[in-house]
Amino acid sequence: MSYIDGFVIAVPNANRQQFIDHAATFDPIFVEFGAIRVVECWADDVPEGKVTDFRRAVQAKQDEAVVFSWVEWPDKATRDAGMAKLMEDPRMPGAGEMPFDGKRMIFGGFVPVVSVPE
């Protein structure tokens, strides 16, 4: 079964196109290093919760949108090798070059336990 890296970030609304351009430039590098696909999703229907929610999780400001993204890999071994290559790749931007505050990014690796259809 595949392996998933998930990300939630806050992106200034003014940086929407810059974020899309950034993703269009750098997401293919994940695929080059073995990812099956990369999906970037701009918030559309993200309600405020009573205890927690996506906006609070990334400390999104009033002028920011939440972006939910994932990278699907064929397996964890491919992900580990691909991420190692990615971190060494000179094409990858530094933290100051991203159109969002990387310090407020939430990320992690996940093993799927249910996948429909499959």
C-alpha positions as CSV (number, residue, x, y, z in Angstrom):
1,M,0.0,0.0,0.0
2,S,1.1,3.6,-0.6
3,Y,2.6,6.1,1.8
4,I,1.3,9.6,2.3
5,D,3.0,12.8,3.4
6,G,0.4,15.4,4.5
7,F,0.8,19.1,4.9
8,V,-1.4,22.0,6.2
9,I,-0.1,25.6,5.8
10,A,-1.5,29.1,5.9
11,V,-0.8,31.1,2.8
12,P,-1.5,34.9,2.5
13,N,-4.4,35.4,0.1
14,A,-2.3,37.9,-1.8
15,N,0.2,35.1,-2.5
16,R,-2.3,32.6,-4.0
17,Q,-0.8,32.8,-7.6
18,Q,2.7,32.9,-6.2
19,F,1.9,29.7,-4.2
20,I,0.4,28.0,-7.3
21,D,3.5,28.9,-9.4
22,H,5.7,27.7,-6.6
23,A,3.9,24.3,-6.5
24,A,3.9,24.0,-10.3
25,T,7.6,24.5,-10.2
26,F,8.6,22.3,-7.3
27,D,5.9,19.6,-7.1
28,P,7.3,17.8,-10.2
29,I,10.5,17.3,-8.3
30,F,8.6,15.0,-5.9
31,V,7.4,13.0,-8.9
32,E,10.9,12.9,-10.3
33,F,12.1,11.3,-7.1
34,G,9.4,8.7,-7.0
35,A,6.1,10.2,-5.8
36,I,3.0,9.0,-7.6
37,R,1.2,12.3,-7.3
38,V,1.1,15.6,-5.5
39,V,-2.2,17.4,-4.6
40,E,-2.4,21.0,-3.5
41,C,-5.8,22.2,-2.2
42,W,-6.8,25.8,-1.5
43,A,-9.4,26.2,1.3
44,D,-13.0,26.5,0.0
45,D,-15.3,25.2,2.8
46,V,-13.2,25.3,6.1
47,P,-15.5,25.9,9.0
48,E,-14.4,27.3,12.3
49,G,-14.6,24.7,15.1
50,K,-15.5,25.1,18.7
51,V,-12.3,23.5,20.0
52,T,-10.0,23.3,17.1
53,D,-10.0,23.6,13.3
54,F,-7.6,23.9,10.3
55,R,-7.2,27.7,10.7
56,R,-6.2,27.5,14.3
57,A,-3.9,24.6,13.7
58,V,-1.7,26.7,11.5
59,Q,-2.5,30.0,13.2
60,A,-4.0,31.4,10.0
61,K,-4.5,35.2,10.0
62,Q,-7.5,36.9,8.7
63,D,-5.9,37.6,5.3
64,E,-4.6,34.0,4.9
65,A,-6.1,30.8,3.4
66,V,-5.5,27.3,4.6
67,V,-3.8,24.9,2.1
68,F,-4.1,21.2,2.5
69,S,-1.6,19.1,0.5
70,W,-0.4,15.6,0.2
71,V,2.2,13.6,-1.6
72,E,1.4,10.0,-2.5
73,W,4.4,7.6,-2.7
74,P,4.3,4.0,-3.8
75,D,5.7,2.9,-0.4
76,K,7.7,4.3,2.6
77,A,11.1,3.1,1.2
78,T,10.5,5.2,-1.9
79,R,9.4,8.1,0.2
80,D,12.4,8.0,2.4
81,A,14.8,7.8,-0.5
82,G,12.9,10.5,-2.4
83,M,12.8,12.9,0.5
84,A,16.5,12.4,1.1
85,K,17.2,13.4,-2.5
86,L,14.7,16.3,-2.3
87,M,16.5,17.7,0.8
88,E,19.8,17.6,-1.1
89,D,18.5,19.0,-4.4
90,P,19.8,22.5,-5.2
91,R,16.5,23.3,-7.0
92,M,14.6,23.3,-3.8
93,P,14.0,26.7,-2.2
94,G,15.2,27.9,1.1
95,A,12.7,28.9,3.8
96,G,12.9,32.6,2.9
97,E,11.9,31.9,-0.7
98,M,8.5,30.2,0.0
99,P,5.2,32.1,-0.4
100,F,4.2,31.1,3.1
101,D,5.5,30.9,6.7
102,G,7.1,27.4,6.9
103,K,7.2,27.7,10.7
104,R,3.5,27.3,10.9
105,M,3.4,24.3,8.6
106,I,2.0,21.0,10.0
107,F,3.3,17.9,8.3
108,G,3.7,14.2,8.8
109,G,3.9,10.8,7.1
110,F,1.0,8.4,7.2
111,V,0.4,4.8,6.5
112,P,-3.0,4.3,4.8
113,V,-5.2,1.8,6.7
114,V,-8.3,2.1,4.5
115,S,-8.4,3.1,0.8
116,V,-11.6,3.0,-1.3
117,P,-11.6,1.9,-4.0
118,E,-8.6,-0.4,-4.1
